[in-house]
């Protein structure tokens, strides 16, 4: 089996997987404890994610090289 990430949570007694997954007997696991995230941080992450979705969506217009009015001489990608 390839390495996969499975969301989970601690219920006060046990670590419980948040989605079903079939594991072979004696499968080795690594548990990473994530820091608690506050509601304000979560709101900012959602807001920035929506902005990125809009900026990089399939509906975003494609710009040709011909639409560039002035080239940046310091741009290394030319």
C-alpha positions in Angstrom: 0.0 0.0 0.0 1.2 3.5 -0.8 1.5 6.1 1.9 -1.8 8.0 2.4 -3.1 10.6 4.8 -6.3 9.8 6.7 -8.0 12.5 8.8 -8.7 11.4 12.3 -9.6 12.8 15.7 -9.1 11.9 19.4 -12.4 11.3 21.3 -10.8 11.5 24.8 -10.0 7.8 24.8 -9.0 6.6 21.3 -7.8 7.9 18.0 -10.6 7.4 15.5 -10.3 7.6 11.7 -12.7 10.0 10.1 -13.3 7.9 7.0 -13.3 4.2 6.5 -10.1 2.6 5.2 -9.0 -1.0 4.9 -5.6 -1.7 6.6 -3.7 -4.9 6.6 -2.9 -6.5 10.0 0.2 -4.8 11.6 0.2 -1.9 9.1 2.7 0.7 10.4 1.2 4.1 11.1 2.6 7.5 11.9 0.4 9.8 14.0 0.9 13.6 13.7 -0.8 15.8 16.2 -1.8 19.0 14.6 -2.1 22.3 16.5 -5.5 23.5 17.4 -6.7 26.1 14.9 -8.8 29.0 16.0 -12.0 30.1 14.2 -10.5 33.4 12.9 -7.6 31.6 11.2 -10.0 29.1 9.7 -12.1 32.0 8.3 -9.0 33.7 6.8 -7.9 30.4 5.2 -11.4 29.9 3.6 -11.4 33.4 2.3 -8.0 33.2 0.8 -8.9 29.8 -0.7 -11.9 31.3 -2.4 -9.8 34.1 -3.8 -7.3 31.6 -5.3 -10.2 29.6 -6.8 -11.4 32.7 -8.5 -8.0 33.7 -9.8 -7.1 30.3 -11.1 -10.5 29.0 -12.3 -11.2 27.6 -15.7 -13.3 30.7 -16.4 -10.2 32.9 -16.0 -9.2 34.6 -19.3 -6.0 33.4 -20.9 -3.6 36.2 -21.9 -1.2 35.9 -24.8 2.3 37.2 -24.9 1.1 39.7 -27.5 -1.1 41.4 -24.8 2.0 42.5 -22.8 2.5 46.2 -23.3 5.9 46.5 -21.6 8.3 43.6 -21.0 10.0 43.3 -17.6 13.8 43.3 -18.4 14.5 41.7 -15.0 12.2 38.7 -15.6 14.4 35.6 -15.6 11.8 33.4 -17.4 12.4 34.8 -20.9 
